[in-house]
Amino acid sequence: MKHRYLILFLALLSSLALRAQDVVLISEGNYVRGTIQGTNYASVILKTEDGKVSQYEATKIKEFIWNGQTYVSKPIIIKKKMEHRFFRLLEYGAANLYAIGGTDAGIDEPQPKAAPRVRPSIAIGGGSGGVGGLGGGVGISIGGGRRSEPGKPKQKTPESYFIEKPGTGPMIEIPVEGGNSESKNQHIKNALLQKLTNDEDLAERIKATENFDAKLIRAFVAAYNDMKK
């Protein structure tokens, strides 16, 4: 009898696992479950279990959960214009760390009727302006482009991190790709020191670091949040 109940329980778990687990949070308490088809960081496409496909703009919803990862809608200045984009949440606490980019480009997703085709197509620039603080421009192009050719490896869009600490001004872009130039490492160091404040030991460790990568940046933010709990 116990084995029978165990088999039924495992069958139930398998059934739940097969169900769509992605979620679009429109507002507090208002959400839609389904399967995320793709995002270009300005909008996201969700297919519900009944087959309906809907597109949600970053300006209209709060966040979505895709494959267990949370993407938060946040304002950002793009070409001197305030817009909203989805940022993947990496670390959360006294300081928040987000990422944008780093996903395969050229993906063809099912589209709602009469909606434009959506493909990730992101370019992270190094000009002035951007998201405040220390420079670094962000240019995001949506749609267009060619489909990836059959059998051709898909390219990854450049990835960049963004760090914020409530009450200390806008997010700051932290580039994580493109080598370890002296100017890039100094930019990252300044950004971390500006946001991860009031921790002398951590500040000394940041100052002593010569080369930064994505893993180390996340480790510094995680350590800061642990100490501020």
Biotite code that builds the C-alpha atoms (Angstrom):
import biotite.structure as struc

atoms = struc.array([
    struc.Atom([0.000, 0.000, 0.000], chain_id="A", res_id=1, res_name="MET", atom_name="CA", element="C"),
    struc.Atom([2.826, 2.393, 0.886], chain_id="A", res_id=2, res_name="LYS", atom_name="CA", element="C"),
    struc.Atom([4.493, 1.678, -2.454], chain_id="A", res_id=3, res_name="HIS", atom_name="CA", element="C"),
    struc.Atom([1.235, 2.458, -4.217], chain_id="A", res_id=4, res_name="ARG", atom_name="CA", element="C"),
    struc.Atom([0.972, 5.845, -2.503], chain_id="A", res_id=5, res_name="TYR", atom_name="CA", element="C"),
    struc.Atom([4.627, 6.533, -3.327], chain_id="A", res_id=6, res_name="LEU", atom_name="CA", element="C"),
    struc.Atom([4.027, 5.772, -7.006], chain_id="A", res_id=7, res_name="ILE", atom_name="CA", element="C"),
    struc.Atom([0.975, 8.050, -7.056], chain_id="A", res_id=8, res_name="LEU", atom_name="CA", element="C"),
    struc.Atom([2.953, 10.814, -5.330], chain_id="A", res_id=9, res_name="PHE", atom_name="CA", element="C"),
    struc.Atom([5.807, 10.564, -7.841], chain_id="A", res_id=10, res_name="LEU", atom_name="CA", element="C"),
    struc.Atom([3.311, 10.581, -10.690], chain_id="A", res_id=11, res_name="ALA", atom_name="CA", element="C"),
    struc.Atom([1.771, 13.758, -9.269], chain_id="A", res_id=12, res_name="LEU", atom_name="CA", element="C"),
    struc.Atom([5.203, 15.405, -9.027], chain_id="A", res_id=13, res_name="LEU", atom_name="CA", element="C"),
    struc.Atom([5.951, 14.455, -12.619], chain_id="A", res_id=14, res_name="SER", atom_name="CA", element="C"),
    struc.Atom([2.637, 15.931, -13.723], chain_id="A", res_id=15, res_name="SER", atom_name="CA", element="C"),
    struc.Atom([3.385, 19.189, -11.924], chain_id="A", res_id=16, res_name="LEU", atom_name="CA", element="C"),
    struc.Atom([6.857, 19.321, -13.416], chain_id="A", res_id=17, res_name="ALA", atom_name="CA", element="C"),
    struc.Atom([5.393, 19.077, -16.911], chain_id="A", res_id=18, res_name="LEU", atom_name="CA", element="C"),
    struc.Atom([3.144, 22.057, -16.315], chain_id="A", res_id=19, res_name="ARG", atom_name="CA", element="C"),
    struc.Atom([4.302, 25.500, -17.324], chain_id="A", res_id=20, res_name="ALA", atom_name="CA", element="C"),
    struc.Atom([6.231, 27.148, -14.530], chain_id="A", res_id=21, res_name="GLN", atom_name="CA", element="C"),
    struc.Atom([7.015, 30.522, -16.113], chain_id="A", res_id=22, res_name="ASP", atom_name="CA", element="C"),
    struc.Atom([5.136, 33.515, -14.713], chain_id="A", res_id=23, res_name="VAL", atom_name="CA", element="C"),
    struc.Atom([4.427, 37.059, -15.889], chain_id="A", res_id=24, res_name="VAL", atom_name="CA", element="C"),
    struc.Atom([3.687, 39.386, -12.958], chain_id="A", res_id=25, res_name="LEU", atom_name="CA", element="C"),
    struc.Atom([1.553, 42.221, -14.268], chain_id="A", res_id=26, res_name="ILE", atom_name="CA", element="C"),
    struc.Atom([0.986, 43.834, -10.859], chain_id="A", res_id=27, res_name="SER", atom_name="CA", element="C"),
    struc.Atom([0.895, 42.726, -7.235], chain_id="A", res_id=28, res_name="GLU", atom_name="CA", element="C"),
    struc.Atom([-1.404, 39.705, -7.062], chain_id="A", res_id=29, res_name="GLY", atom_name="CA", element="C"),
    struc.Atom([-2.085, 39.813, -10.802], chain_id="A", res_id=30, res_name="ASN", atom_name="CA", element="C"),
    struc.Atom([-0.066, 37.263, -12.733], chain_id="A", res_id=31, res_name="TYR", atom_name="CA", element="C"),
    struc.Atom([-0.289, 34.850, -15.667], chain_id="A", res_id=32, res_name="VAL", atom_name="CA", element="C"),
    struc.Atom([1.315, 31.406, -15.860], chain_id="A", res_id=33, res_name="ARG", atom_name="CA", element="C"),
    struc.Atom([2.561, 29.793, -19.033], chain_id="A", res_id=34, res_name="GLY", atom_name="CA", element="C"),
    struc.Atom([5.719, 29.155, -21.011], chain_id="A", res_id=35, res_name="THR", atom_name="CA", element="C"),
    struc.Atom([7.967, 32.066, -21.944], chain_id="A", res_id=36, res_name="ILE", atom_name="CA", element="C"),
    struc.Atom([8.728, 31.952, -25.673], chain_id="A", res_id=37, res_name="GLN", atom_name="CA", element="C"),
    struc.Atom([11.417, 34.630, -25.667], chain_id="A", res_id=38, res_name="GLY", atom_name="CA", element="C"),
    struc.Atom([12.336, 38.207, -24.803], chain_id="A", res_id=39, res_name="THR", atom_name="CA", element="C"),
    struc.Atom([14.234, 41.055, -26.424], chain_id="A", res_id=40, res_name="ASN", atom_name="CA", element="C"),
    struc.Atom([14.443, 42.828, -23.036], chain_id="A", res_id=41, res_name="TYR", atom_name="CA", element="C"),
    struc.Atom([11.815, 45.382, -24.099], chain_id="A", res_id=42, res_name="ALA", atom_name="CA", element="C"),
    struc.Atom([8.978, 42.857, -24.282], chain_id="A", res_id=43, res_name="SER", atom_name="CA", element="C"),
    struc.Atom([8.335, 39.224, -23.420], chain_id="A", res_id=44, res_name="VAL", atom_name="CA", element="C"),
    struc.Atom([6.124, 36.619, -25.071], chain_id="A", res_id=45, res_name="ILE", atom_name="CA", element="C"),
    struc.Atom([4.162, 34.089, -23.020], chain_id="A", res_id=46, res_name="LEU", atom_name="CA", element="C"),
    struc.Atom([2.215, 31.067, -24.235], chain_id="A", res_id=47, res_name="LYS", atom_name="CA", element="C"),
    struc.Atom([-0.439, 29.831, -21.819], chain_id="A", res_id=48, res_name="THR", atom_name="CA", element="C"),
    struc.Atom([-1.527, 26.229, -21.413], chain_id="A", res_id=49, res_name="GLU", atom_name="CA", element="C"),
    struc.Atom([-4.591, 26.842, -23.585], chain_id="A", res_id=50, res_name="ASP", atom_name="CA", element="C"),
    struc.Atom([-2.315, 27.849, -26.477], chain_id="A", res_id=51, res_name="GLY", atom_name="CA", element="C"),
    struc.Atom([-2.881, 31.602, -26.304], chain_id="A", res_id=52, res_name="LYS", atom_name="CA", element="C"),
    struc.Atom([0.215, 33.672, -27.089], chain_id="A", res_id=53, res_name="VAL", atom_name="CA", element="C"),
    struc.Atom([0.513, 37.168, -25.605], chain_id="A", res_id=54, res_name="SER", atom_name="CA", element="C"),
    struc.Atom([3.171, 39.852, -25.725], chain_id="A", res_id=55, res_name="GLN", atom_name="CA", element="C"),
    struc.Atom([3.853, 42.014, -22.663], chain_id="A", res_id=56, res_name="TYR", atom_name="CA", element="C"),
    struc.Atom([5.800, 45.262, -22.800], chain_id="A", res_id=57, res_name="GLU", atom_name="CA", element="C"),
    struc.Atom([8.322, 46.164, -20.109], chain_id="A", res_id=58, res_name="ALA", atom_name="CA", element="C"),
    struc.Atom([6.406, 49.395, -19.501], chain_id="A", res_id=59, res_name="THR", atom_name="CA", element="C"),
    struc.Atom([3.233, 47.443, -18.657], chain_id="A", res_id=60, res_name="LYS", atom_name="CA", element="C"),
    struc.Atom([4.376, 44.717, -16.248], chain_id="A", res_id=61, res_name="ILE", atom_name="CA", element="C"),
    struc.Atom([6.571, 44.426, -13.156], chain_id="A", res_id=62, res_name="LYS", atom_name="CA", element="C"),
    struc.Atom([8.617, 41.297, -13.858], chain_id="A", res_id=63, res_name="GLU", atom_name="CA", element="C"),
    struc.Atom([8.577, 37.750, -15.172], chain_id="A", res_id=64, res_name="PHE", atom_name="CA", element="C"),
    struc.Atom([10.114, 34.445, -14.117], chain_id="A", res_id=65, res_name="ILE", atom_name="CA", element="C"),
    struc.Atom([11.701, 32.378, -16.876], chain_id="A", res_id=66, res_name="TRP", atom_name="CA", element="C"),
    struc.Atom([13.378, 29.028, -16.177], chain_id="A", res_id=67, res_name="ASN", atom_name="CA", element="C"),
    struc.Atom([13.619, 29.944, -12.515], chain_id="A", res_id=68, res_name="GLY", atom_name="CA", element="C"),
    struc.Atom([15.299, 33.306, -13.151], chain_id="A", res_id=69, res_name="GLN", atom_name="CA", element="C"),
    struc.Atom([13.640, 36.649, -12.399], chain_id="A", res_id=70, res_name="THR", atom_name="CA", element="C"),
    struc.Atom([13.628, 39.483, -14.943], chain_id="A", res_id=71, res_name="TYR", atom_name="CA", element="C"),
    struc.Atom([12.652, 42.866, -13.504], chain_id="A", res_id=72, res_name="VAL", atom_name="CA", element="C"),
    struc.Atom([11.306, 45.820, -15.474], chain_id="A", res_id=73, res_name="SER", atom_name="CA", element="C"),
    struc.Atom([13.322, 48.938, -14.700], chain_id="A", res_id=74, res_name="LYS", atom_name="CA", element="C"),
    struc.Atom([13.728, 52.403, -16.253], chain_id="A", res_id=75, res_name="PRO", atom_name="CA", element="C"),
    struc.Atom([16.886, 53.122, -18.202], chain_id="A", res_id=76, res_name="ILE", atom_name="CA", element="C"),
    struc.Atom([18.117, 56.022, -20.317], chain_id="A", res_id=77, res_name="ILE", atom_name="CA", element="C"),
    struc.Atom([18.696, 54.944, -23.929], chain_id="A", res_id=78, res_name="ILE", atom_name="CA", element="C"),
    struc.Atom([19.947, 57.580, -26.349], chain_id="A", res_id=79, res_name="LYS", atom_name="CA", element="C"),
    struc.Atom([18.869, 60.337, -23.937], chain_id="A", res_id=80, res_name="LYS", atom_name="CA", element="C"),
    struc.Atom([15.360, 58.879, -23.707], chain_id="A", res_id=81, res_name="LYS", atom_name="CA", element="C"),
    struc.Atom([13.846, 57.187, -20.654], chain_id="A", res_id=82, res_name="MET", atom_name="CA", element="C"),
    struc.Atom([12.602, 53.693, -21.483], chain_id="A", res_id=83, res_name="GLU", atom_name="CA", element="C"),
    struc.Atom([11.981, 50.402, -19.673], chain_id="A", res_id=84, res_name="HIS", atom_name="CA", element="C"),
    struc.Atom([13.908, 47.176, -20.126], chain_id="A", res_id=85, res_name="ARG", atom_name="CA", element="C"),
    struc.Atom([13.932, 43.775, -18.435], chain_id="A", res_id=86, res_name="PHE", atom_name="CA", element="C"),
    struc.Atom([16.991, 43.085, -16.323], chain_id="A", res_id=87, res_name="PHE", atom_name="CA", element="C"),
    struc.Atom([17.891, 39.612, -15.062], chain_id="A", res_id=88, res_name="ARG", atom_name="CA", element="C"),
    struc.Atom([18.201, 39.700, -11.273], chain_id="A", res_id=89, res_name="LEU", atom_name="CA", element="C"),
    struc.Atom([21.496, 38.190, -10.082], chain_id="A", res_id=90, res_name="LEU", atom_name="CA", element="C"),
    struc.Atom([21.903, 39.391, -6.486], chain_id="A", res_id=91, res_name="GLU", atom_name="CA", element="C"),
    struc.Atom([19.321, 40.995, -4.225], chain_id="A", res_id=92, res_name="TYR", atom_name="CA", element="C"),
    struc.Atom([19.691, 42.786, -0.893], chain_id="A", res_id=93, res_name="GLY", atom_name="CA", element="C"),
    struc.Atom([21.250, 46.023, 0.322], chain_id="A", res_id=94, res_name="ALA", atom_name="CA", element="C"),
    struc.Atom([22.661, 46.275, -3.202], chain_id="A", res_id=95, res_name="ALA", atom_name="CA", element="C"),
    struc.Atom([21.111, 44.724, -6.286], chain_id="A", res_id=96, res_name="ASN", atom_name="CA", element="C"),
    struc.Atom([22.988, 43.321, -9.248], chain_id="A", res_id=97, res_name="LEU", atom_name="CA", element="C"),
    struc.Atom([21.305, 42.830, -12.625], chain_id="A", res_id=98, res_name="TYR", atom_name="CA", element="C"),
    struc.Atom([22.396, 41.544, -16.026], chain_id="A", res_id=99, res_name="ALA", atom_name="CA", element="C"),
    struc.Atom([21.271, 42.251, -19.541], chain_id="A", res_id=100, res_name="ILE", atom_name="CA", element="C"),
    struc.Atom([22.423, 40.372, -22.621], chain_id="A", res_id=101, res_name="GLY", atom_name="CA", element="C"),
    struc.Atom([24.420, 37.163, -22.614], chain_id="A", res_id=102, res_name="GLY", atom_name="CA", element="C"),
    struc.Atom([21.670, 35.150, -24.356], chain_id="A", res_id=103, res_name="THR", atom_name="CA", element="C"),
    struc.Atom([21.668, 33.524, -27.771], chain_id="A", res_id=104, res_name="ASP", atom_name="CA", element="C"),
    struc.Atom([20.730, 35.865, -30.606], chain_id="A", res_id=105, res_name="ALA", atom_name="CA", element="C"),
    struc.Atom([18.740, 34.953, -33.688], chain_id="A", res_id=106, res_name="GLY", atom_name="CA", element="C"),
    struc.Atom([16.028, 32.991, -31.891], chain_id="A", res_id=107, res_name="ILE", atom_name="CA", element="C"),
    struc.Atom([12.687, 32.714, -33.673], chain_id="A", res_id=108, res_name="ASP", atom_name="CA", element="C"),
    struc.Atom([9.818, 32.820, -31.205], chain_id="A", res_id=109, res_name="GLU", atom_name="CA", element="C"),
    struc.Atom([6.087, 32.255, -31.798], chain_id="A", res_id=110, res_name="PRO", atom_name="CA", element="C"),
    struc.Atom([4.364, 35.612, -32.081], chain_id="A", res_id=111, res_name="GLN", atom_name="CA", element="C"),
    struc.Atom([0.866, 36.830, -31.265], chain_id="A", res_id=112, res_name="PRO", atom_name="CA", element="C"),
    struc.Atom([-1.192, 37.784, -34.291], chain_id="A", res_id=113, res_name="LYS", atom_name="CA", element="C"),
    struc.Atom([-0.327, 41.135, -35.857], chain_id="A", res_id=114, res_name="ALA", atom_name="CA", element="C"),
    struc.Atom([2.643, 41.552, -33.498], chain_id="A", res_id=115, res_name="ALA", atom_name="CA", element="C"),
    struc.Atom([6.170, 42.310, -34.743], chain_id="A", res_id=116, res_name="PRO", atom_name="CA", element="C"),
    struc.Atom([8.736, 39.534, -34.666], chain_id="A", res_id=117, res_name="ARG", atom_name="CA", element="C"),
    struc.Atom([10.928, 39.735, -31.589], chain_id="A", res_id=118, res_name="VAL", atom_name="CA", element="C"),
    struc.Atom([14.583, 38.803, -31.553], chain_id="A", res_id=119, res_name="ARG", atom_name="CA", element="C"),
    struc.Atom([17.294, 39.701, -29.053], chain_id="A", res_id=120, res_name="PRO", atom_name="CA", element="C"),
    struc.Atom([19.621, 42.214, -30.693], chain_id="A", res_id=121, res_name="SER", atom_name="CA", element="C"),
    struc.Atom([21.671, 44.194, -28.206], chain_id="A", res_id=122, res_name="ILE", atom_name="CA", element="C"),
    struc.Atom([24.778, 46.319, -28.463], chain_id="A", res_id=123, res_name="ALA", atom_name="CA", element="C"),
    struc.Atom([26.499, 47.611, -25.354], chain_id="A", res_id=124, res_name="ILE", atom_name="CA", element="C"),
    struc.Atom([28.493, 50.718, -26.165], chain_id="A", res_id=125, res_name="GLY", atom_name="CA", element="C"),
    struc.Atom([31.181, 52.558, -24.261], chain_id="A", res_id=126, res_name="GLY", atom_name="CA", element="C"),
    struc.Atom([30.210, 56.150, -24.957], chain_id="A", res_id=127, res_name="GLY", atom_name="CA", element="C"),
    struc.Atom([29.128, 58.836, -22.554], chain_id="A", res_id=128, res_name="SER", atom_name="CA", element="C"),
    struc.Atom([25.673, 59.031, -21.065], chain_id="A", res_id=129, res_name="GLY", atom_name="CA", element="C"),
    struc.Atom([23.904, 55.759, -20.331], chain_id="A", res_id=130, res_name="GLY", atom_name="CA", element="C"),
    struc.Atom([22.580, 54.889, -16.916], chain_id="A", res_id=131, res_name="VAL", atom_name="CA", element="C"),
    struc.Atom([24.342, 57.458, -14.827], chain_id="A", res_id=132, res_name="GLY", atom_name="CA", element="C"),
    struc.Atom([27.334, 57.717, -12.587], chain_id="A", res_id=133, res_name="GLY", atom_name="CA", element="C"),
    struc.Atom([30.381, 56.619, -14.522], chain_id="A", res_id=134, res_name="LEU", atom_name="CA", element="C"),
    struc.Atom([29.495, 56.712, -18.204], chain_id="A", res_id=135, res_name="GLY", atom_name="CA", element="C"),
    struc.Atom([28.867, 53.784, -20.485], chain_id="A", res_id=136, res_name="GLY", atom_name="CA", element="C"),
    struc.Atom([26.155, 54.009, -23.112], chain_id="A", res_id=137, res_name="GLY", atom_name="CA", element="C"),
    struc.Atom([23.568, 51.370, -23.821], chain_id="A", res_id=138, res_name="VAL", atom_name="CA", element="C"),
    struc.Atom([22.102, 50.935, -27.283], chain_id="A", res_id=139, res_name="GLY", atom_name="CA", element="C"),
    struc.Atom([19.336, 48.397, -27.804], chain_id="A", res_id=140, res_name="ILE", atom_name="CA", element="C"),
    struc.Atom([17.876, 47.561, -31.202], chain_id="A", res_id=141, res_name="SER", atom_name="CA", element="C"),
    struc.Atom([14.707, 45.492, -31.499], chain_id="A", res_id=142, res_name="ILE", atom_name="CA", element="C"),
    struc.Atom([13.549, 43.317, -34.348], chain_id="A", res_id=143, res_name="GLY", atom_name="CA", element="C"),
    struc.Atom([15.011, 43.228, -37.809], chain_id="A", res_id=144, res_name="GLY", atom_name="CA", element="C"),
    struc.Atom([18.150, 41.344, -38.668], chain_id="A", res_id=145, res_name="GLY", atom_name="CA", element="C"),
    struc.Atom([18.413, 38.010, -40.408], chain_id="A", res_id=146, res_name="ARG", atom_name="CA", element="C"),
    struc.Atom([17.386, 34.638, -39.139], chain_id="A", res_id=147, res_name="ARG", atom_name="CA", element="C"),
    struc.Atom([20.244, 32.409, -38.118], chain_id="A", res_id=148, res_name="SER", atom_name="CA", element="C"),
    struc.Atom([21.227, 30.059, -40.917], chain_id="A", res_id=149, res_name="GLU", atom_name="CA", element="C"),
    struc.Atom([20.547, 26.350, -40.428], chain_id="A", res_id=150, res_name="PRO", atom_name="CA", element="C"),
    struc.Atom([23.518, 24.650, -38.807], chain_id="A", res_id=151, res_name="GLY", atom_name="CA", element="C"),
    struc.Atom([25.241, 27.941, -38.043], chain_id="A", res_id=152, res_name="LYS", atom_name="CA", element="C"),
    struc.Atom([26.162, 28.502, -34.361], chain_id="A", res_id=153, res_name="PRO", atom_name="CA", element="C"),
    struc.Atom([24.105, 31.230, -32.725], chain_id="A", res_id=154, res_name="LYS", atom_name="CA", element="C"),
    struc.Atom([25.956, 34.262, -31.458], chain_id="A", res_id=155, res_name="GLN", atom_name="CA", element="C"),
    struc.Atom([25.630, 35.493, -27.921], chain_id="A", res_id=156, res_name="LYS", atom_name="CA", element="C"),
    struc.Atom([24.607, 39.059, -27.299], chain_id="A", res_id=157, res_name="THR", atom_name="CA", element="C"),
    struc.Atom([27.125, 41.002, -25.197], chain_id="A", res_id=158, res_name="PRO", atom_name="CA", element="C"),
    struc.Atom([26.463, 40.862, -21.473], chain_id="A", res_id=159, res_name="GLU", atom_name="CA", element="C"),
    struc.Atom([26.695, 43.745, -19.060], chain_id="A", res_id=160, res_name="SER", atom_name="CA", element="C"),
    struc.Atom([25.946, 44.039, -15.356], chain_id="A", res_id=161, res_name="TYR", atom_name="CA", element="C"),
    struc.Atom([24.129, 46.878, -13.616], chain_id="A", res_id=162, res_name="PHE", atom_name="CA", element="C"),
    struc.Atom([24.461, 47.637, -9.930], chain_id="A", res_id=163, res_name="ILE", atom_name="CA", element="C"),
    struc.Atom([22.116, 49.704, -7.799], chain_id="A", res_id=164, res_name="GLU", atom_name="CA", element="C"),
    struc.Atom([21.768, 50.616, -4.166], chain_id="A", res_id=165, res_name="LYS", atom_name="CA", element="C"),
    struc.Atom([18.507, 52.299, -3.181], chain_id="A", res_id=166, res_name="PRO", atom_name="CA", element="C"),
    struc.Atom([19.063, 55.899, -2.138], chain_id="A", res_id=167, res_name="GLY", atom_name="CA", element="C"),
    struc.Atom([22.417, 56.294, -3.908], chain_id="A", res_id=168, res_name="THR", atom_name="CA", element="C"),
    struc.Atom([21.347, 57.432, -7.349], chain_id="A", res_id=169, res_name="GLY", atom_name="CA", element="C"),
    struc.Atom([20.720, 55.561, -10.614], chain_id="A", res_id=170, res_name="PRO", atom_name="CA", element="C"),
    struc.Atom([22.038, 52.168, -11.621], chain_id="A", res_id=171, res_name="MET", atom_name="CA", element="C"),
    struc.Atom([25.597, 52.011, -12.909], chain_id="A", res_id=172, res_name="ILE", atom_name="CA", element="C"),
    struc.Atom([26.620, 49.836, -15.820], chain_id="A", res_id=173, res_name="GLU", atom_name="CA", element="C"),
    struc.Atom([29.438, 47.349, -15.199], chain_id="A", res_id=174, res_name="ILE", atom_name="CA", element="C"),
    struc.Atom([30.858, 45.804, -18.390], chain_id="A", res_id=175, res_name="PRO", atom_name="CA", element="C"),
    struc.Atom([31.827, 42.155, -17.927], chain_id="A", res_id=176, res_name="VAL", atom_name="CA", element="C"),
    struc.Atom([33.013, 41.334, -21.447], chain_id="A", res_id=177, res_name="GLU", atom_name="CA", element="C"),
    struc.Atom([35.714, 42.715, -23.692], chain_id="A", res_id=178, res_name="GLY", atom_name="CA", element="C"),
    struc.Atom([38.952, 41.854, -21.891], chain_id="A", res_id=179, res_name="GLY", atom_name="CA", element="C"),
    struc.Atom([40.617, 43.330, -18.821], chain_id="A", res_id=180, res_name="ASN", atom_name="CA", element="C"),
    struc.Atom([41.872, 46.743, -19.871], chain_id="A", res_id=181, res_name="SER", atom_name="CA", element="C"),
    struc.Atom([43.079, 49.153, -17.209], chain_id="A", res_id=182, res_name="GLU", atom_name="CA", element="C"),
    struc.Atom([40.262, 51.615, -17.925], chain_id="A", res_id=183, res_name="SER", atom_name="CA", element="C"),
    struc.Atom([37.613, 48.879, -17.746], chain_id="A", res_id=184, res_name="LYS", atom_name="CA", element="C"),
    struc.Atom([38.895, 47.535, -14.431], chain_id="A", res_id=185, res_name="ASN", atom_name="CA", element="C"),
    struc.Atom([39.052, 51.040, -12.985], chain_id="A", res_id=186, res_name="GLN", atom_name="CA", element="C"),
    struc.Atom([35.475, 51.660, -14.112], chain_id="A", res_id=187, res_name="HIS", atom_name="CA", element="C"),
    struc.Atom([34.314, 48.472, -12.364], chain_id="A", res_id=188, res_name="ILE", atom_name="CA", element="C"),
    struc.Atom([36.285, 49.327, -9.237], chain_id="A", res_id=189, res_name="LYS", atom_name="CA", element="C"),
    struc.Atom([34.771, 52.826, -9.058], chain_id="A", res_id=190, res_name="ASN", atom_name="CA", element="C"),
    struc.Atom([31.251, 51.476, -9.570], chain_id="A", res_id=191, res_name="ALA", atom_name="CA", element="C"),
    struc.Atom([31.597, 48.891, -6.792], chain_id="A", res_id=192, res_name="LEU", atom_name="CA", element="C"),
    struc.Atom([33.113, 51.396, -4.380], chain_id="A", res_id=193, res_name="LEU", atom_name="CA", element="C"),
    struc.Atom([30.329, 53.895, -5.126], chain_id="A", res_id=194, res_name="GLN", atom_name="CA", element="C"),
    struc.Atom([27.545, 51.392, -4.382], chain_id="A", res_id=195, res_name="LYS", atom_name="CA", element="C"),
    struc.Atom([29.046, 48.995, -1.812], chain_id="A", res_id=196, res_name="LEU", atom_name="CA", element="C"),
    struc.Atom([29.576, 51.631, 0.850], chain_id="A", res_id=197, res_name="THR", atom_name="CA", element="C"),
    struc.Atom([30.223, 51.568, 4.619], chain_id="A", res_id=198, res_name="ASN", atom_name="CA", element="C"),
    struc.Atom([32.292, 48.395, 4.595], chain_id="A", res_id=199, res_name="ASP", atom_name="CA", element="C"),
    struc.Atom([36.001, 49.207, 4.946], chain_id="A", res_id=200, res_name="GLU", atom_name="CA", element="C"),
    struc.Atom([37.226, 45.614, 4.696], chain_id="A", res_id=201, res_name="ASP", atom_name="CA", element="C"),
    struc.Atom([35.333, 44.975, 1.468], chain_id="A", res_id=202, res_name="LEU", atom_name="CA", element="C"),
    struc.Atom([36.433, 48.346, 0.081], chain_id="A", res_id=203, res_name="ALA", atom_name="CA", element="C"),
    struc.Atom([40.087, 47.443, 0.660], chain_id="A", res_id=204, res_name="GLU", atom_name="CA", element="C"),
    struc.Atom([39.610, 44.117, -1.115], chain_id="A", res_id=205, res_name="ARG", atom_name="CA", element="C"),
    struc.Atom([37.999, 45.886, -4.086], chain_id="A", res_id=206, res_name="ILE", atom_name="CA", element="C"),
    struc.Atom([40.816, 48.439, -4.242], chain_id="A", res_id=207, res_name="LYS", atom_name="CA", element="C"),
    struc.Atom([43.435, 45.676, -4.177], chain_id="A", res_id=208, res_name="ALA", atom_name="CA", element="C"),
    struc.Atom([41.819, 43.761, -7.056], chain_id="A", res_id=209, res_name="THR", atom_name="CA", element="C"),
    struc.Atom([43.622, 44.205, -10.378], chain_id="A", res_id=210, res_name="GLU", atom_name="CA", element="C"),
    struc.Atom([41.352, 42.235, -12.720], chain_id="A", res_id=211, res_name="ASN", atom_name="CA", element="C"),
    struc.Atom([37.587, 41.761, -12.493], chain_id="A", res_id=212, res_name="PHE", atom_name="CA", element="C"),
    struc.Atom([35.352, 39.177, -14.106], chain_id="A", res_id=213, res_name="ASP", atom_name="CA", element="C"),
    struc.Atom([31.641, 38.379, -13.843], chain_id="A", res_id=214, res_name="ALA", atom_name="CA", element="C"),
    struc.Atom([32.146, 35.767, -11.110], chain_id="A", res_id=215, res_name="LYS", atom_name="CA", element="C"),
    struc.Atom([34.204, 38.106, -8.936], chain_id="A", res_id=216, res_name="LEU", atom_name="CA", element="C"),
    struc.Atom([31.758, 41.007, -9.338], chain_id="A", res_id=217, res_name="ILE", atom_name="CA", element="C"),
    struc.Atom([28.895, 38.779, -8.188], chain_id="A", res_id=218, res_name="ARG", atom_name="CA", element="C"),
    struc.Atom([30.996, 37.544, -5.259], chain_id="A", res_id=219, res_name="ALA", atom_name="CA", element="C"),
    struc.Atom([31.660, 41.109, -4.049], chain_id="A", res_id=220, res_name="PHE", atom_name="CA", element="C"),
    struc.Atom([27.958, 42.042, -4.217], chain_id="A", res_id=221, res_name="VAL", atom_name="CA", element="C"),
    struc.Atom([26.889, 38.786, -2.529], chain_id="A", res_id=222, res_name="ALA", atom_name="CA", element="C"),
    struc.Atom([29.441, 39.290, 0.251], chain_id="A", res_id=223, res_name="ALA", atom_name="CA", element="C"),
    struc.Atom([28.231, 42.847, 0.804], chain_id="A", res_id=224, res_name="TYR", atom_name="CA", element="C"),
    struc.Atom([24.603, 41.724, 1.037], chain_id="A", res_id=225, res_name="ASN", atom_name="CA", element="C"),
    struc.Atom([25.500, 38.930, 3.458], chain_id="A", res_id=226, res_name="ASP", atom_name="CA", element="C"),
    struc.Atom([27.235, 41.383, 5.764], chain_id="A", res_id=227, res_name="MET", atom_name="CA", element="C"),
    struc.Atom([24.305, 43.820, 5.623], chain_id="A", res_id=228, res_name="LYS", atom_name="CA", element="C"),
    struc.Atom([21.627, 41.296, 6.591], chain_id="A", res_id=229, res_name="LYS", atom_name="CA", element="C"),
])
